Amino acid sequence: MKPEEVFGINAGKVWHVLKEKGPLSANAIAKETNLKLNEVFGALGWLGREGKIEIIKDKKGLIYKLI
């Protein structure tokens, strides 16, 4: 499988979880998707490049939200 296919599939998993659950931290996304944290960050990068997420800084850290 090509790297862009892996990133695309993982981005789809992350997108679906954010759509269903709302804004989440990277750790929460990893837990919900059963992806490793590095896979979550790759997927978030993909979604960020496509302009589909917003990054919100709160007291606990960074939260990721669909636009």
matplotlib code that plots the C-alpha trace (Angstrom):
import matplotlib.pyplot as plt

x = [0.0, 1.3, 2.0, -0.7, -3.2, -2.4, -2.5, -5.8, -7.4, -6.3, -7.5, -10.9, -11.0, -10.1, -12.6, -15.4, -14.5, -14.4, -17.7, -19.3, -17.7, -16.8, -13.5, -11.0, -7.3, -4.9, -4.8, -8.6, -8.6, -6.0, -8.2, -11.4, -9.8, -7.4, -4.6, -1.1, -0.4, 2.0, -0.7, -3.1, -0.7, -0.1, -3.9, -4.3, -1.6, -3.5, -6.8, -5.0, -3.5, -7.0, -8.3, -10.7, -9.6, -9.1, -6.6, -7.7, -5.4, -7.0, -5.7, -5.0, -3.3, -4.4, -7.9, -8.7, -12.1, -13.6, -14.3]
y = [0.0, 3.5, 5.9, 8.4, 5.6, 4.8, 8.5, 8.9, 5.9, 7.0, 10.6, 9.1, 7.3, 10.5, 12.6, 10.2, 10.2, 14.0, 14.2, 11.7, 12.8, 16.5, 18.2, 15.8, 15.7, 13.6, 11.0, 10.7, 10.4, 7.6, 5.8, 6.2, 5.1, 2.4, 4.2, 4.8, 8.4, 8.9, 7.6, 10.1, 13.0, 11.9, 11.8, 15.2, 16.6, 15.3, 16.8, 20.1, 20.2, 19.8, 22.6, 20.3, 20.8, 23.6, 23.4, 24.9, 25.5, 25.0, 24.7, 20.9, 21.2, 21.0, 20.0, 19.1, 20.1, 19.7, 22.9]
z = [0.0, -0.9, 2.0, 0.7, 0.9, 4.5, 5.5, 3.6, 5.3, 8.7, 8.0, 7.2, 10.5, 12.4, 10.4, 11.3, 15.0, 15.1, 13.3, 15.7, 19.0, 18.4, 19.3, 20.9, 21.9, 19.9, 22.7, 22.7, 18.9, 19.2, 21.8, 19.7, 16.4, 17.8, 15.9, 17.2, 18.2, 15.4, 12.9, 14.4, 13.9, 10.3, 9.7, 11.4, 9.1, 6.1, 7.3, 8.1, 4.6, 3.2, 5.5, 7.3, 10.9, 13.4, 16.2, 19.5, 22.4, 25.8, 29.4, 28.9, 25.5, 21.9, 20.8, 17.2, 15.7, 12.2, 10.3]

ax = plt.figure().add_subplot(projection="3d")
ax.plot(x, y, z, "-o")
ax.set_aspect("equal")
plt.show()
